[in-house]
Amino acid sequence: MAPTQRFTLLVEVQLRAGISDPQGATIERALPGIGLDGVSRVRAGKAFRFELSADDEAAALLLGTQVAERVLANPVIEDATVTVTGPAVAG
């Protein structure tokens, strides 16, 4: 039986704790120079949004996790958080 529902997913990828984040460090150092004080622990990352077909939300989460682990994140140095944000909007 073919999947019957469309879901929208968000995958957030960021470097694992303990991995150097030079992009985040550069952003953090630049902020006081433009008057944005008090910001710390900046970590850069990537966000991916996409739709997929699945039988239900649990299956959508499983497939989205497989996409994240196999394609979107480098599992050696990055962690991925997958969220089903809702049903896909027709259009």
BELSUL-V271880 format. One record per backbone hydrogen bond with DSSP energy under -0.5 kcal/mol. NH is the residue of the N-H (numbers start at 1). CO is the residue of the C=O. If there is no record, write none. Layout:
nh = [NH & NH]
co = [CO & CO]
This chain:
nh = [5 & 7 & 8 & 9 & 10 & 11 & 12 & 12 & 13 & 13 & 14 & 15 & 16 & 19 & 25 & 26 & 27 & 28 & 29 & 30 & 31 & 32 & 33 & 34 & 34 & 35 & 36 & 37 & 46 & 48 & 50 & 52 & 54 & 60 & 61 & 62 & 63 & 64 & 65 & 66 & 67 & 68 & 69 & 70 & 71 & 72 & 73 & 75 & 77 & 78 & 79 & 81 & 82 & 83 & 85 & 85 & 86 & 88 & 90]
co = [54 & 52 & 86 & 50 & 83 & 48 & 10 & 81 & 11 & 46 & 79 & 44 & 77 & 16 & 21 & 22 & 23 & 24 & 25 & 26 & 27 & 28 & 30 & 30 & 31 & 32 & 31 & 35 & 13 & 11 & 9 & 7 & 5 & 56 & 57 & 58 & 59 & 60 & 61 & 62 & 63 & 64 & 65 & 66 & 67 & 67 & 68 & 73 & 74 & 74 & 14 & 12 & 80 & 10 & 8 & 83 & 8 & 6 & 88]
